[in-house]
Amino acid sequence: MTPLRAGVLAAAVSLILDQATKLWLLHGFNLAGKGVVPVTSFFDLVLAWNTGISYGWFAGQGPTGQALMLAFKVVAVIALAIWMARSTTTLATVALGLIIGGAIGNAIDRVAYGAVVDFALFHIQIGGQTYNWYVFNLADVAIVVGVAALLYDSLLGTPAAKAP
C-alpha cells in the first residue's frame, strides 16, 4: 500500500468510527436521556455540546463564529491534504490522515448540530476531590494521535515533505 493510500484510509476510518460512535450514542444509546453513564471508576460517558474549539475556547461566538470556524477547518483540511499528498513517509501520511479525518468528523458535527458532540470523560478522585479531564470524542483522539505521530516523524523519523 502506498503512503498516500494509507493516509486516505486512516482519514476514512477515523471519520467513520467517529461519526458512527456519535450517531449511536445520540440516537441508539440515547446518551442525552441518560445523563452521566459510569463505565469504570475513572471513565464516564457524558454528553457535552462544544460550540467552541479545543477545550471549549471561543464558545458562544454565535452563527458568525461558527461559520468562521468551519471556514478555517475547510482551509486547514485542504492544506493538510496537500501536505499528505506530498509526504514521503507512511507514518507522516497516516498521521495527516488521522488529523484530516478528525477535523472532518468535528466539522460534520458543526454543520449537523451547530456544535461538536463530545462524550468521553476521564476523571480521578484524590483525597475526596474529583479531577476531570476535558470531555472529548474519537475525532479528538484521532487528531491528538495524528499530531503526536507527526511530531515523532518530524523529530525522529525520516524527513517528511514540507508543509504547504
DSSP file (Angstrom, degrees, kcal/mol; ACC not computed):
  #  RESIDUE AA STRUCTURE BP1 BP2  ACC     N-H-->O    O-->H-N    N-H-->O    O-->H-N    TCO  KAPPA ALPHA  PHI   PSI    X-CA   Y-CA   Z-CA
    1    1 A M              0   0    0      0, 0.0     0, 0.0     0, 0.0     0, 0.0   0.000 360.0 360.0 360.0 134.1    0.0    0.0    0.0
    2    2 A T     >  -     0   0    0      1,-0.1     4,-2.2     4,-0.0     5,-0.2  -0.364 360.0-113.0 -72.9 156.8    1.3    3.4   -0.9
    3    3 A P  H  > S+     0   0    0      0, 0.0     4,-2.3     0, 0.0     5,-0.2   0.900 117.2  53.7 -57.1 -40.0    1.7    6.0    1.8
    4    4 A L  H  > S+     0   0    0      1,-0.2     4,-2.6     2,-0.2     5,-0.2   0.918 108.4  48.3 -63.9 -42.0   -1.0    8.2    0.3
    5    5 A R  H  > S+     0   0    0      1,-0.2     4,-2.7     2,-0.2    -1,-0.2   0.901 110.5  52.2 -63.5 -39.2   -3.5    5.3    0.3
    6    6 A A  H  X S+     0   0    0     -4,-2.2     4,-2.3     2,-0.2    -1,-0.2   0.899 110.7  48.3 -62.7 -39.6   -2.6    4.6    3.9
    7    7 A G  H  X S+     0   0    0     -4,-2.3     4,-2.3     2,-0.2    -2,-0.2   0.912 112.0  47.6 -66.6 -43.1   -3.2    8.2    4.7
    8    8 A V  H  X S+     0   0    0     -4,-2.6     4,-2.6     2,-0.2    -2,-0.2   0.906 112.4  50.4 -64.7 -40.7   -6.6    8.3    2.9
    9    9 A L  H  X S+     0   0    0     -4,-2.7     4,-2.9     2,-0.2     5,-0.2   0.911 109.4  50.9 -62.9 -42.4   -7.6    5.0    4.6
   10   10 A A  H  X S+     0   0    0     -4,-2.3     4,-2.3     2,-0.2     5,-0.2   0.905 111.5  48.5 -61.5 -41.5   -6.6    6.5    8.1
   11   11 A A  H  X S+     0   0    0     -4,-2.3     4,-2.2     2,-0.2    -2,-0.2   0.934 114.1  45.7 -63.4 -45.9   -8.7    9.6    7.3
   12   12 A A  H  X S+     0   0    0     -4,-2.6     4,-2.7     2,-0.2     5,-0.2   0.922 114.2  47.1 -65.7 -44.7  -11.7    7.4    6.2
   13   13 A V  H  X S+     0   0    0     -4,-2.9     4,-2.8     2,-0.2     5,-0.3   0.930 113.8  47.1 -64.9 -45.0  -11.5    5.0    9.2
   14   14 A S  H  X S+     0   0    0     -4,-2.3     4,-2.1    -5,-0.2    -1,-0.2   0.904 114.6  47.7 -64.7 -39.0  -11.2    7.8   11.8
   15   15 A L  H  X S+     0   0    0     -4,-2.2     4,-2.6    -5,-0.2     5,-0.3   0.935 114.1  45.9 -65.1 -46.6  -14.0    9.7   10.2
   16   16 A I  H  X S+     0   0    0     -4,-2.7     4,-2.8     2,-0.2     5,-0.3   0.929 114.4  47.0 -64.8 -46.1  -16.3    6.7   10.0
   17   17 A L  H  X S+     0   0    0     -4,-2.8     4,-2.2    -5,-0.2     5,-0.2   0.912 113.7  49.6 -62.2 -41.7  -15.6    5.5   13.6
   18   18 A D  H  X S+     0   0    0     -4,-2.1     4,-2.3    -5,-0.3    -2,-0.2   0.960 115.8  40.6 -61.3 -52.6  -16.1    9.0   14.9
   19   19 A Q  H  X S+     0   0    0     -4,-2.6     4,-2.8     1,-0.2     5,-0.2   0.888 114.6  51.7 -67.7 -39.3  -19.4    9.6   13.2
   20   20 A A  H  X S+     0   0    0     -4,-2.8     4,-2.4    -5,-0.3    -1,-0.2   0.914 111.2  48.4 -63.1 -41.8  -20.7    6.1   13.9
   21   21 A T  H  X S+     0   0    0     -4,-2.2     4,-2.7    -5,-0.3     5,-0.2   0.933 113.5  46.3 -63.3 -46.3  -19.9    6.4   17.6
   22   22 A K  H  X S+     0   0    0     -4,-2.3     4,-2.5    -5,-0.2     5,-0.3   0.927 113.0  49.0 -63.6 -45.4  -21.6    9.8   17.8
   23   23 A L  H  X>S+     0   0    0     -4,-2.8     4,-2.9     1,-0.2     5,-0.8   0.918 113.5  46.8 -61.5 -42.9  -24.7    8.7   15.9
   24   24 A W  I  X>S+     0   0    0     -4,-2.4     5,-3.6    -5,-0.2     4,-1.3   0.933 113.3  47.9 -64.9 -45.4  -25.0    5.5   18.1
   25   25 A L  I  <5S+     0   0    0     -4,-2.7     6,-3.2     3,-0.2     7,-0.3   0.880 119.5  39.9 -64.1 -36.8  -24.5    7.4   21.4
   26   26 A L  I  <5S+     0   0    0     -4,-2.5     6,-0.3     4,-0.2    -2,-0.2   0.926 134.3  14.8 -76.8 -45.9  -27.0   10.1   20.3
   27   27 A H  I  <5S+     0   0    0     -4,-2.9    -3,-0.2    -5,-0.3    -2,-0.2   0.767 132.1  36.0-108.2 -30.4  -29.7    8.1   18.7
   28   28 A G  I  <<S+     0   0    0     -4,-1.3    -3,-0.2    -5,-0.8    -4,-0.1   0.912 130.2  27.3 -89.0 -49.6  -29.2    4.4   19.6
   29   29 A F  S   <S-     0   0    0     -5,-3.6    -4,-0.2    -6,-0.1    -3,-0.1   0.702  94.0-140.2 -84.9 -22.7  -28.0    4.6   23.1
   30   30 A N    >>  +     0   0    0     -6,-0.6     4,-1.0    -5,-0.1     3,-0.7   0.954  29.4 175.2  58.5  55.3  -29.8    7.9   23.9
   31   31 A L  H 3> S+     0   0    0     -6,-3.2     4,-1.3     1,-0.2     3,-0.5   0.838  73.5  62.3 -59.7 -33.9  -26.9    9.4   25.9
   32   32 A A  H 34 S+     0   0    0     -7,-0.3    -1,-0.2    -6,-0.3     3,-0.2   0.876 106.3  45.0 -60.7 -36.9  -28.8   12.7   26.2
   33   33 A G  H <4 S+     0   0    0     -3,-0.7    -1,-0.2     1,-0.2    -2,-0.2   0.672 112.5  51.6 -80.4 -17.2  -31.6   11.0   28.1
   34   34 A K  H  < S-     0   0    0     -4,-1.0    -2,-0.2    -3,-0.5    -1,-0.2   0.624  85.3-161.1 -96.7 -14.8  -29.3    9.0   30.4
   35   35 A G     <  +     0   0    0     -4,-1.3     2,-0.4    -3,-0.2    -1,-0.3  -0.488  63.5   9.4  70.2-137.7  -27.1   11.8   31.7
   36   36 A V        -     0   0    0     -2,-0.2    10,-0.2    10,-0.1    -4,-0.0  -0.652  68.9-165.5 -80.2 126.1  -23.8   10.6   33.1
   37   37 A V  E     -A   45   0A   0      8,-3.1     8,-2.7    -2,-0.4     2,-0.2  -0.916  13.2-142.8-115.1 104.3  -23.2    6.9   32.4
   38   38 A P  E     +A   44   0A   0      0, 0.0     6,-0.2     0, 0.0     3,-0.1  -0.483  26.1 169.8 -67.0 130.9  -20.4    5.5   34.6
   39   39 A V        -     0   0    0      4,-2.5     2,-0.2     1,-0.4     5,-0.2   0.761  69.0  -8.7-106.4 -45.6  -18.3    2.9   32.6
   40   40 A T  S    S-     0   0    0      3,-2.2    -1,-0.4     0, 0.0     3,-0.4  -0.784  83.8 -88.1-137.2-177.3  -15.4    2.4   35.0
   41   41 A S  S    S+     0   0    0     -2,-0.2     3,-0.1     1,-0.2     0, 0.0   0.627 129.6  30.9 -70.7 -11.2  -14.3    4.1   38.2
   42   42 A F  S    S+     0   0    0      1,-0.2    81,-2.5    82,-0.1     2,-0.4   0.349 114.5  61.4-127.4   3.4  -12.3    6.6   36.1
   43   43 A F  E     + B   0 122A   0     -3,-0.4    -4,-2.5    79,-0.2    -3,-2.2  -0.993  53.3 174.4-140.9 130.4  -14.3    6.9   32.9
   44   44 A D  E     -AB  38 121A   0     77,-2.7    77,-2.2    -2,-0.4     2,-0.5  -0.917  28.8-129.5-127.6 155.3  -17.8    8.1   32.2
   45   45 A L  E     +AB  37 120A   0     -8,-2.7    -8,-3.1    -2,-0.3     2,-0.3  -0.930  39.4 161.6 -98.6 129.6  -19.9    8.7   29.1
   46   46 A V  E     -     0   0A   0     73,-2.4     2,-0.5    -2,-0.5   -10,-0.1  -0.978  37.5-121.0-150.5 135.1  -21.5   12.2   29.3
   47   47 A L  E     +     0   0A   0     -2,-0.3     2,-0.4   -16,-0.3    72,-0.2  -0.656  34.7 170.3 -83.4 125.8  -23.0   14.3   26.5
   48   48 A A  E     - B   0 118A   0     70,-2.6    70,-2.8    -2,-0.5     2,-0.7  -0.998  24.9-147.5-134.8 131.5  -21.4   17.7   26.0
   49   49 A W  E     - B   0 117A   0     -2,-0.4     2,-0.8    68,-0.2    68,-0.2  -0.876  14.9-159.0 -99.2 111.1  -22.1   20.1   23.1
   50   50 A N  E     + B   0 116A   0     66,-2.8    66,-2.8    -2,-0.7     6,-0.0  -0.801  19.3 172.5 -96.5 106.7  -18.9   22.0   22.3
   51   51 A T        +     0   0    0     -2,-0.8    10,-0.2    64,-0.2    -1,-0.2   0.538  66.6  59.5 -88.1  -7.2  -19.7   25.2   20.4
   52   52 A G  S    S-     0   0    0      1,-0.2     6,-0.2     7,-0.1    64,-0.2  -0.030  91.4 -97.0 -97.8-155.0  -16.1   26.4   20.7
   53   53 A I  S >  S-     0   0    0      4,-3.3     3,-2.2     1,-0.3     4,-0.3  -0.155  80.7 -10.8-106.6-153.2  -12.8   24.9   19.5
   54   54 A S  G >  S+     0   0    0      1,-0.3     3,-1.8     2,-0.2    -1,-0.3  -0.106 138.1   3.3 -47.6 135.2  -10.4   22.8   21.5
   55   55 A Y  G 3  S-     0   0    0      1,-0.3    -1,-0.3    80,-0.2    81,-0.0   0.681 128.9 -69.3  60.2  20.9  -11.1   22.8   25.3
   56   56 A G  G X  S+     0   0    0     -3,-2.2     3,-1.2     1,-0.2    -1,-0.3   0.577  84.4 162.7  77.8   9.3  -14.2   24.9   24.6
   57   57 A W  T <   +     0   0    0     -3,-1.8    -4,-3.3    -4,-0.3    -1,-0.2  -0.334  64.8  16.0 -61.7 144.4  -12.3   28.0   23.6
   58   58 A F  T >  S+     0   0    0     -6,-0.2     3,-0.6     1,-0.2    -1,-0.2   0.738  87.2 161.9  63.5  27.4  -14.3   30.6   21.7
   59   59 A A  T <   +     0   0    0     -3,-1.2    -1,-0.2     1,-0.2    -7,-0.1  -0.411  56.1  32.9 -70.1 152.7  -17.6   29.1   22.7
   60   60 A G  T 3  S+     0   0    0     -2,-0.1    -1,-0.2     1,-0.1    -8,-0.1   0.764  70.9 133.7  75.7  25.8  -20.7   31.2   22.4
   61   61 A Q    <>  -     0   0    0     -3,-0.6     4,-1.1   -10,-0.2     3,-0.3   0.459  58.8-136.0 -87.4   0.3  -19.5   33.2   19.3
   62   62 A G  H  >  -     0   0    0      1,-0.2     4,-2.3     2,-0.2    -1,-0.2  -0.130  44.7 -42.4  77.1-174.5  -22.8   32.7   17.6
   63   63 A P  H  > S+     0   0    0      0, 0.0     4,-2.5     0, 0.0    -1,-0.2   0.840 136.9  54.1 -60.7 -36.0  -23.5   31.8   14.0
   64   64 A T  H  > S+     0   0    0     -3,-0.3     4,-2.3     2,-0.2    -2,-0.2   0.932 109.9  46.8 -65.4 -44.4  -20.8   34.1   12.6
   65   65 A G  H  X S+     0   0    0     -4,-1.1     4,-2.5     2,-0.2    -1,-0.2   0.896 112.1  51.1 -62.9 -40.5  -18.2   32.5   14.9
   66   66 A Q  H  X S+     0   0    0     -4,-2.3     4,-2.3     2,-0.2    -2,-0.2   0.917 110.5  48.7 -62.8 -43.5  -19.4   29.0   13.9
   67   67 A A  H  X S+     0   0    0     -4,-2.5     4,-2.5     1,-0.2    -2,-0.2   0.901 111.7  49.4 -64.1 -40.9  -19.2   29.9   10.2
   68   68 A L  H  X S+     0   0    0     -4,-2.3     4,-2.4     2,-0.2    -1,-0.2   0.908 111.1  49.1 -65.5 -41.4  -15.7   31.3   10.6
   69   69 A M  H  X S+     0   0    0     -4,-2.5     4,-2.1     2,-0.2    -2,-0.2   0.897 112.1  49.1 -64.2 -39.1  -14.5   28.2   12.5
   70   70 A L  H  X S+     0   0    0     -4,-2.3     4,-2.2     2,-0.2    -2,-0.2   0.914 111.0  49.4 -66.5 -42.4  -16.0   26.0    9.7
   71   71 A A  H  X S+     0   0    0     -4,-2.5     4,-2.2     1,-0.2    -2,-0.2   0.900 110.1  51.5 -62.6 -40.9  -14.3   28.0    7.0
   72   72 A F  H  X S+     0   0    0     -4,-2.4     4,-2.6     1,-0.2    -1,-0.2   0.907 109.1  51.0 -62.0 -41.6  -11.0   27.8    8.9
   73   73 A K  H  X S+     0   0    0     -4,-2.1     4,-2.9     2,-0.2     5,-0.2   0.896 107.7  52.4 -63.9 -40.4  -11.4   24.0    9.1
   74   74 A V  H  X S+     0   0    0     -4,-2.2     4,-2.2     2,-0.2    -1,-0.2   0.941 112.1  45.1 -60.9 -47.4  -12.0   23.7    5.4
   75   75 A V  H  X S+     0   0    0     -4,-2.2     4,-2.4     1,-0.2    -2,-0.2   0.912 114.0  50.2 -62.2 -42.9   -8.8   25.7    4.6
   76   76 A A  H  X S+     0   0    0     -4,-2.6     4,-2.8     1,-0.2    -2,-0.2   0.910 109.8  49.7 -63.4 -42.8   -6.9   23.6    7.2
   77   77 A V  H  X S+     0   0    0     -4,-2.9     4,-2.4     2,-0.2    -1,-0.2   0.900 111.1  49.7 -64.4 -40.4   -8.1   20.3    5.7
   78   78 A I  H  X S+     0   0    0     -4,-2.2     4,-2.2    -5,-0.2    -2,-0.2   0.934 112.7  46.9 -62.9 -45.6   -7.2   21.4    2.2
   79   79 A A  H  X S+     0   0    0     -4,-2.4     4,-2.3     1,-0.2    -2,-0.2   0.911 113.4  48.5 -62.7 -42.4   -3.7   22.4    3.4
   80   80 A L  H  X S+     0   0    0     -4,-2.8     4,-2.8     2,-0.2    -1,-0.2   0.873 109.5  52.8 -65.6 -36.6   -3.3   19.1    5.3
   81   81 A A  H  X S+     0   0    0     -4,-2.4     4,-2.4     2,-0.2    -2,-0.2   0.898 109.6  48.4 -66.4 -39.8   -4.5   17.1    2.3
   82   82 A I  H  X S+     0   0    0     -4,-2.2     4,-1.5     2,-0.2    -2,-0.2   0.929 113.0  48.2 -63.2 -44.5   -1.8   18.8    0.1
   83   83 A W  H  X S+     0   0    0     -4,-2.3     4,-1.1     1,-0.2     3,-0.2   0.913 111.1  50.9 -60.8 -43.3    0.8   18.1    2.7
   84   84 A M  H  < S+     0   0    0     -4,-2.8     3,-0.5     1,-0.2    -2,-0.2   0.903 107.7  52.4 -62.3 -41.9   -0.4   14.5    2.9
   85   85 A A  H  < S+     0   0    0     -4,-2.4    -1,-0.2     1,-0.2    -2,-0.2   0.809 113.8  44.3 -64.7 -29.1   -0.1   14.1   -0.9
   86   86 A R  H  < S+     0   0    0     -4,-1.5    -1,-0.2    -3,-0.2    -2,-0.2   0.606  89.4 110.3 -89.4 -13.7    3.5   15.4   -0.8
   87   87 A S     <  -     0   0    0     -4,-1.1   -83,-0.1    -3,-0.5    73,-0.1  -0.308  48.0-166.4 -67.6 145.3    4.6   13.4    2.2
   88   88 A T        +     0   0    0     71,-0.1     2,-0.4    70,-0.1    -1,-0.1   0.538  63.1  76.3-109.8 -10.7    7.0   10.6    1.6
   89   89 A T  S  > S-     0   0    0      1,-0.1     4,-2.1    69,-0.1     5,-0.2  -0.826  70.9-139.4-105.3 143.6    6.8    8.6    4.8
   90   90 A T  H  > S+     0   0    0     -2,-0.4     4,-2.9     1,-0.2     5,-0.3   0.905 102.7  54.1 -63.9 -41.8    4.0    6.3    5.7
   91   91 A L  H  > S+     0   0    0      1,-0.2     4,-2.6     2,-0.2    -1,-0.2   0.933 111.0  44.3 -60.9 -46.7    3.9    7.5    9.3
   92   92 A A  H  > S+     0   0    0      2,-0.2     4,-2.6     1,-0.2    -1,-0.2   0.898 114.6  50.0 -64.8 -39.3    3.6   11.2    8.4
   93   93 A T  H  X S+     0   0    0     -4,-2.1     4,-2.1     2,-0.2    -2,-0.2   0.917 113.0  45.0 -66.9 -43.5    1.0   10.4    5.8
   94   94 A V  H  X S+     0   0    0     -4,-2.9     4,-2.5     2,-0.2    -2,-0.2   0.909 112.3  53.2 -65.2 -41.5   -1.1    8.3    8.2
   95   95 A A  H  X S+     0   0    0     -4,-2.6     4,-2.1    -5,-0.3    -2,-0.2   0.930 110.1  46.9 -59.0 -46.3   -0.7   10.9   10.9
   96   96 A L  H  X S+     0   0    0     -4,-2.6     4,-2.7     1,-0.2    -1,-0.2   0.877 110.0  54.4 -64.3 -36.5   -2.0   13.6    8.5
   97   97 A G  H  X S+     0   0    0     -4,-2.1     4,-3.0     2,-0.2    -2,-0.2   0.907 107.2  50.3 -61.9 -41.9   -4.9   11.3    7.5
   98   98 A L  H  X S+     0   0    0     -4,-2.5     4,-2.4     2,-0.2    -2,-0.2   0.919 111.7  47.8 -61.9 -43.0   -5.9   10.9   11.2
   99   99 A I  H  X S+     0   0    0     -4,-2.1     4,-2.6     2,-0.2    -2,-0.2   0.924 113.5  47.8 -63.8 -44.3   -5.8   14.7   11.6
  100  100 A I  H  X S+     0   0    0     -4,-2.7     4,-2.6     2,-0.2     5,-0.2   0.940 112.1  48.8 -62.7 -47.6   -7.9   15.2    8.5
  101  101 A G  H  X S+     0   0    0     -4,-3.0     4,-2.3     1,-0.2    -2,-0.2   0.906 113.7  47.0 -59.7 -42.5  -10.4   12.5    9.4
  102  102 A G  H  X S+     0   0    0     -4,-2.4     4,-2.3    -5,-0.2     5,-0.2   0.909 111.9  49.8 -65.5 -42.4  -10.8   14.0   12.9
  103  103 A A  H  X S+     0   0    0     -4,-2.6     4,-2.1     1,-0.2    -2,-0.2   0.912 112.7  46.8 -64.1 -41.8  -11.2   17.5   11.6
  104  104 A I  H  X S+     0   0    0     -4,-2.6     4,-2.6     2,-0.2    -1,-0.2   0.908 109.9  54.5 -66.6 -40.3  -13.8   16.5    9.1
  105  105 A G  H  X S+     0   0    0     -4,-2.3     4,-1.5    -5,-0.2    -2,-0.2   0.924 112.1  42.6 -58.5 -45.4  -15.7   14.5   11.8
  106  106 A N  H  X S+     0   0    0     -4,-2.3     4,-1.8     1,-0.2    -1,-0.2   0.844 112.0  54.8 -70.8 -32.3  -15.9   17.5   14.1
  107  107 A A  H  X S+     0   0    0     -4,-2.1     4,-2.1    -5,-0.2    -2,-0.2   0.893 104.0  55.0 -66.7 -38.8  -16.8   19.8   11.1
  108  108 A I  H  X S+     0   0    0     -4,-2.6     4,-3.0     1,-0.2     5,-0.3   0.915 106.4  52.3 -58.8 -42.2  -19.7   17.5   10.2
  109  109 A D  H  X>S+     0   0    0     -4,-1.5     4,-3.5     1,-0.2     6,-0.8   0.920 107.1  52.2 -59.1 -43.9  -21.0   17.9   13.8
  110  110 A R  H  X5S+     0   0    0     -4,-1.8     4,-1.2     4,-0.2    -1,-0.2   0.905 114.4  42.3 -60.5 -41.7  -20.8   21.7   13.5
  111  111 A V  H  <5S+     0   0    0     -4,-2.1    -2,-0.2     2,-0.2    -1,-0.2   0.931 121.9  39.5 -70.0 -45.4  -22.9   21.6   10.3
  112  112 A A  H  <5S+     0   0    0     -4,-3.0    -2,-0.2    -5,-0.2    -3,-0.2   0.877 136.9  11.4 -73.8 -39.2  -25.4   19.0   11.6
  113  113 A Y  H  <5S-     0   0    0     -4,-3.5    -3,-0.2     2,-0.3    -2,-0.2   0.532  92.4-116.6-120.7 -10.7  -25.8   20.1   15.2
  114  114 A G  S  <<S+     0   0    0     -4,-1.2     2,-0.3    -5,-0.8    -4,-0.2   0.524  94.5  51.8  80.5   5.1  -24.2   23.6   15.5
  115  115 A A  S    S-     0   0    0     -6,-0.8     2,-0.4    -9,-0.0    -2,-0.3  -0.973  92.2 -95.5-162.5 161.1  -21.7   22.1   18.0
  116  116 A V  E     -B   50   0A   0    -66,-2.8   -66,-2.8    -2,-0.3     2,-0.7  -0.711  36.6-125.5 -86.9 135.8  -19.3   19.2   18.3
  117  117 A V  E     +B   49   0A   0     -2,-0.4     2,-0.3   -68,-0.2   -68,-0.2  -0.728  33.1 179.6 -82.8 114.0  -20.6   16.1   20.1
  118  118 A D  E     +B   48   0A   0    -70,-2.8   -70,-2.6    -2,-0.7    19,-0.2  -0.897  15.2 153.3-113.3 147.5  -18.2   15.2   22.9
  119  119 A F  E     +     0   0A   0     17,-2.4   -73,-2.4    -2,-0.3     2,-0.5   0.528  37.3  94.6-149.7 -13.9  -18.9   12.3   25.2
  120  120 A A  E     +BC  45 136A   0     16,-3.1    16,-2.0   -75,-0.2     2,-0.4  -0.792  43.5 178.8 -98.8 127.3  -15.8   10.8   26.8
  121  121 A L  E     -B   44   0A   0    -77,-2.2   -77,-2.7    -2,-0.5     2,-0.4  -0.957   9.9-167.9-133.0 114.7  -14.8   11.9   30.3
  122  122 A F  E     +B   43   0A   0     -2,-0.4    11,-3.1    12,-0.4     2,-0.3  -0.793  19.1 167.4 -94.7 143.9  -11.8   10.6   32.3
  123  123 A H  E     -D  132   0B   0    -81,-2.5     2,-0.3    -2,-0.4     9,-0.2  -0.975  20.3-158.6-151.3 161.6  -11.6   11.5   36.0
  124  124 A I  E     -D  131   0B   0      7,-2.3     7,-3.3    -2,-0.3     2,-0.6  -0.995  13.0-140.1-143.4 146.0   -9.8   10.7   39.1
  125  125 A Q  E     +D  130   0B   0     -2,-0.3     2,-0.5     5,-0.2     5,-0.2  -0.938  22.4 174.6-112.0 123.3  -10.6   11.1   42.8
  126  126 A I  E >  S-D  129   0B   0      3,-2.9     3,-1.8    -2,-0.6    -2,-0.0  -0.979  70.4 -18.4-129.9 118.4   -7.8   12.1   45.1
  127  127 A G  T 3  S-     0   0    0     -2,-0.5    -1,-0.1     1,-0.3     3,-0.1   0.868 126.9 -50.6  57.6  40.1   -8.5   12.9   48.8
  128  128 A G  T 3  S+     0   0    0      1,-0.2     2,-0.4     0, 0.0    -1,-0.3   0.397 117.1 111.9  80.9  -4.9  -12.2   13.4   48.2
  129  129 A Q  E <   -D  126   0B   0     -3,-1.8    -3,-2.9     2,-0.0     2,-0.5  -0.881  59.3-143.6-104.3 131.9  -11.6   15.8   45.3
  130  130 A T  E     -D  125   0B   0     -2,-0.4     2,-0.5    -5,-0.2    -5,-0.2  -0.828  10.1-162.6 -97.7 130.1  -12.6   14.8   41.8
  131  131 A Y  E     -D  124   0B   0     -7,-3.3    -7,-2.3    -2,-0.5     2,-0.3  -0.958   9.7-161.0-113.3 123.1  -10.4   15.9   38.9
  132  132 A N  E     -D  123   0B   0     -2,-0.5    -9,-0.2    -9,-0.2     2,-0.2  -0.800   9.3-144.6-105.9 143.1  -11.9   15.8   35.4
  133  133 A W        -     0   0    0    -11,-3.1     2,-0.0    -2,-0.3     3,-0.0  -0.489  47.4 -76.4 -87.4 171.1  -10.2   15.8   32.1
  134  134 A Y        -     0   0    0     -2,-0.2   -12,-0.4     1,-0.1     2,-0.4  -0.373  48.4-109.1 -67.3 148.4  -11.8   17.6   29.2
  135  135 A V        +     0   0    0    -14,-0.1     2,-0.2    -3,-0.1   -14,-0.2  -0.655  53.9 163.4 -77.6 133.3  -14.8   15.9   27.6
  136  136 A F  B     -C  120   0A   0    -16,-2.0   -16,-3.1    -2,-0.4   -17,-2.4  -0.783  27.2-137.7-143.1-177.9  -13.7   14.7   24.1
  137  137 A N     >  -     0   0    0     -2,-0.2     4,-1.6   -19,-0.2     5,-0.1  -0.759  40.7 -88.2-137.5-178.6  -14.7   12.3   21.2
  138  138 A L  H  > S+     0   0    0     -2,-0.2     4,-2.5     1,-0.2     5,-0.2   0.809 122.8  59.2 -69.3 -29.1  -12.9    9.9   18.8
  139  139 A A  H  > S+     0   0    0      2,-0.2     4,-2.3     1,-0.2    -1,-0.2   0.917 105.7  49.7 -62.6 -41.7  -12.2   12.7   16.3
  140  140 A D  H  > S+     0   0    0      2,-0.2     4,-2.6     1,-0.2    -2,-0.2   0.898 109.7  51.3 -62.5 -40.4  -10.2   14.5   19.0
  141  141 A V  H  X S+     0   0    0     -4,-1.6     4,-2.9     2,-0.2     5,-0.3   0.927 109.4  50.0 -62.1 -45.2   -8.4   11.3   19.7
  142  142 A A  H  X S+     0   0    0     -4,-2.5     4,-2.5     1,-0.2    -2,-0.2   0.904 111.8  48.6 -60.4 -41.9   -7.5   10.9   16.0
  143  143 A I  H  X S+     0   0    0     -4,-2.3     4,-2.7     2,-0.2    -2,-0.2   0.932 113.5  45.7 -64.7 -46.3   -6.2   14.5   15.9
  144  144 A V  H  X S+     0   0    0     -4,-2.6     4,-2.6     2,-0.2    -2,-0.2   0.927 115.3  46.2 -64.8 -45.2   -4.1   14.1   19.0
  145  145 A V  H  X S+     0   0    0     -4,-2.9     4,-2.7     2,-0.2     5,-0.2   0.913 113.6  50.9 -63.3 -41.4   -2.6   10.8   17.9
  146  146 A G  H  X S+     0   0    0     -4,-2.5     4,-2.4    -5,-0.3    -2,-0.2   0.921 111.2  46.6 -61.6 -45.3   -2.0   12.2   14.4
  147  147 A V  H  X S+     0   0    0     -4,-2.7     4,-2.7     2,-0.2    -2,-0.2   0.921 113.1  49.5 -64.0 -43.5   -0.2   15.3   15.8
  148  148 A A  H  X S+     0   0    0     -4,-2.6     4,-2.5     1,-0.2    -2,-0.2   0.921 113.4  46.3 -61.6 -43.8    1.9   13.1   18.1
  149  149 A A  H  X S+     0   0    0     -4,-2.7     4,-2.7     2,-0.2    -1,-0.2   0.880 112.3  51.0 -66.5 -37.4    2.8   10.7   15.3
  150  150 A L  H  X S+     0   0    0     -4,-2.4     4,-2.5    -5,-0.2    -2,-0.2   0.911 111.2  47.7 -66.1 -42.4    3.6   13.7   13.0
  151  151 A L  H  X S+     0   0    0     -4,-2.7     4,-2.6     2,-0.2     5,-0.3   0.923 112.3  49.7 -62.9 -44.0    5.8   15.2   15.7
  152  152 A Y  H  X>S+     0   0    0     -4,-2.5     4,-3.1     1,-0.2     5,-1.0   0.944 113.7  45.6 -58.5 -48.4    7.6   11.9   16.2
  153  153 A D  H  X5S+     0   0    0     -4,-2.7     4,-0.7     3,-0.2    -1,-0.2   0.881 114.5  48.5 -64.3 -38.2    8.1   11.5   12.5
  154  154 A S  H  <5S+     0   0    0     -4,-2.5    -1,-0.2    -5,-0.2    -2,-0.2   0.877 121.9  32.9 -69.3 -38.2    9.3   15.1   12.1
  155  155 A L  H  <5S+     0   0    0     -4,-2.6    -2,-0.2    -5,-0.2    -3,-0.2   0.852 138.3  12.6 -88.9 -36.8   11.8   14.9   15.0
  156  156 A L  H  <5S+     0   0    0     -4,-3.1    -3,-0.2    -5,-0.3    -2,-0.1   0.595 112.6  69.2-119.7 -16.0   13.0   11.3   14.9
  157  157 A G  S  <<S-     0   0    0     -5,-1.0     3,-0.1    -4,-0.7    -4,-0.1  -0.124  98.1 -58.0 -94.0-168.2   11.9    9.8   11.6
  158  158 A T  S    S-     0   0    0      1,-0.1    -1,-0.2    -2,-0.0    -2,-0.1  -0.510  71.8 -91.6 -68.4 138.2   12.8   10.3    8.0
  159  159 A P        -     0   0    0      0, 0.0    -1,-0.1     0, 0.0     2,-0.1  -0.307  46.2-147.2 -57.1 128.7   12.3   13.9    7.0
  160  160 A A        -     0   0    0      1,-0.2   -73,-0.1   -73,-0.1     3,-0.1  -0.377  31.9 -76.1 -88.5 171.0    8.8   14.3    5.5
  161  161 A A        -     0   0    0    -78,-0.2    -1,-0.2     1,-0.1   -74,-0.1  -0.353  59.8 -97.1 -63.7 149.6    7.8   16.7    2.8
  162  162 A K        -     0   0    0      1,-0.1    -1,-0.1   -76,-0.1   -76,-0.1  -0.361  41.6-101.1 -69.3 148.8    7.5   20.3    3.9
  163  163 A A              0   0    0      1,-0.1    -1,-0.1    -3,-0.1   -83,-0.1  -0.372 360.0 360.0 -65.2 148.4    4.1   21.6    4.8
  164  164 A P              0   0    0      0, 0.0    -1,-0.1     0, 0.0   -84,-0.1   0.517 360.0 360.0 -67.6 360.0    2.4   23.7    2.1
